[in-house]
């Protein structure tokens, strides 16, 4: 997810720093293949220079990457990390809280927006390729800070989605289980993982 979104944002004109992978070679390869203004760096380098950070790591790695990132005060953190258990069979936080809210408590001086975890990564390049079409796939996001949500909405549009503001960060209690539904449809059905969704309003 992180590699694909970073690649798309680089191709959309953003400066991107790829960080936090098993090997530095992987990060350099991503930066090289992104074909835009992208480079490899450490989490602390990415955090120090960025206007917005994408958190796209396994839930068990969140504390480690935050430690490596250092001070993220005032930063916009767009998180697509779901609070999954070790075998990815269920959420370890649900119903009365969410992974996004737990993250916000870990970094109280940052501004967390939950986004991009309700679609499979396999659909991202297809959505980007179709970004100029009249009807776009939807993508829900939520957060408590208005300016941070504007940043997230811009990044969502740059990928090719129509952003759908779902409200405050506590709404992640609903979007995170919804992500599991989408994953079930994407990975357990015959149609394949290149799946997106779209909300339409009728009767206005």
N, C-alpha and C positions, 0 to 999 in steps of 0.2 A: 504493500500500500504506500509506504513512504517513498520507495524508489520510483514508483509510477507517478505519484502526485508531484514529486520533486521534478521529475523529467518534464511533465506537462507544464508546470509553472515556469520552468526555465525556457521552454519553447514558447510560452505565452509572454515572455519578456521580463520575468522576475529574476533577480539575483538569488541563487539557491546555493546553500551549503549542505551537502550530504554528510551526515555524521552518524555515529553509533551503529556499527555493523561488526560482524565477526572478523572481518579483515579489512585493512586499509585499501587493499587492492580492489575489493568490491566497490568501495566508495569512489575510488578513482575511476573505475570502469563506468559507474553510473554517471559521474560528472562528465566524462569524456563522451558518452553516448547521448547525453541530454541535448547536445547541439545548441546550447544557449549559454547564458552567463551562469555557469555552475562550476563548483569545485568541491573537493573533499576537505573535511576539517574535523576537529574534535567537537564534542558537544559544547564545551565551554566557548570555543570560537564561534560556533553557530549561534549560541545564546547571546553572546556579547554584541554581535553585529546585527542581529536580525530585528526587524519590526514585528515579525510574527514567527512563532515556532510551531511546527507540526510534531505532535507526539504520536508516534506510530510504532509502539513496541508492545511486546507481550506484557500482560499485567504484572507478571512476576519480575519484570525488569524495570518497572517504573521508578522505584526508589533509586536504583543504580544510575539510571540515566539522569535523574534529577540531581543526584550528587555530583555527577560529572559535569553537568551543565553549569552548576554554581548559581550565582545570583540571577534570578529571573524576575526580580521586582519590576512591575510596570509592563512586563511583556505580555503580548497576546499569545496564549497557548491554545492552538486548535488541536483538540484531542480526538483521535479515532480509536483509541485503545479501549477495548471492552474488558470488563473485569471477569475474565474467564478463569475457570479452575484449571488444574494442571493438565487434564486430558481433553480440555475444550468441550466438555459435555454440558456445561451449565455456567450460569453467572454466580460468582461468589458474593456479589452485592446486588440486591434487587428489592423492589417493592417499596421499602421505606427510605431508601437512598439509592445512589447510583455511583458508577465508577467516576463519572465526571465530577460529582459533588465531593467524592473522596479525594480526587486529585486536587480540587480547589482548596481543600483543607490542608493539603500538603504544601501548597504554594499560595498562601493567603494574600501575598502582595502581587501576584500575577493575575491575569484576567483570562479565565478559562472559557472556551466555547467548545461545545461538543458538536462534531460534524464528521462526515465521511465514513462513519462506521455502519451506515444502513445500506450500503451497496457493496457488492464484491469488487475486489480490485481488478478482476478480469474485465469489467465493463468500462473502466476508466478511459482507455485509449479510444474505444468506440464512441463514447460520449463526446470526447474531445474532437474527434474527427467529424462529428455531426453537429458541432456547436453553432453553426450558422443556420441551422434549420429553424423553421418557425416555431415548432413545438419541441420543447426540451423536456428531458426527464427531470423529475423533481428531486430535491435533496433537502431533508429536514436538518435544522440546526437549532441549538438553544444556548443561551448564556444570560448572564445577569448584567453585563456592561454593554451599553448601546454602541459605543464607538468600536469596541472589539467585535461586536456582531456585524458591524458594517464591513470591517476588514475581512471577516470570515465570508460574508456574502459575496464580496468581490472575488475572493479566491475560488468560491464555489462557481460563480459565473465564468471565471477564467477557464475552469475545467470543462464547462459546457452544460452544467446543470442550471435549473431554475431554483434559486434558493427559497426555501419555505421556512419562515421564522416560526418556530414552535413555542417560543416564549422563554421563560426563565430557565436557569440551569437545572432546576429540579425536574423539568419535563424529560430529562435524560432517563428518569425512572421508567418512562414509557418507550422512549426511542431505543434504548439498549435491548430490551426484550424484542422489540420489533426487528432489530438487526438479526436476531436469531431466526426469526421467521423468514426473512429474506435469505439468510444463509441456507436454511432448509430447502427453500425453493430453488436456490441456485445450485447447490451441491448434491442434493439428494433426489432431484427430479431428472427427467430425461432431456430437458431443454438446454442444459448447459449453464455455466456460471456467468455468462455475459447478460446479466439481468439488471434492469433498473425499474423504477416505478414512476408514476406521474399522478398527481392529484389534480382533479378538475372540479370546479364549482358549477352547480346548475341552479337555475331558478332565481338568479339575481335580476 
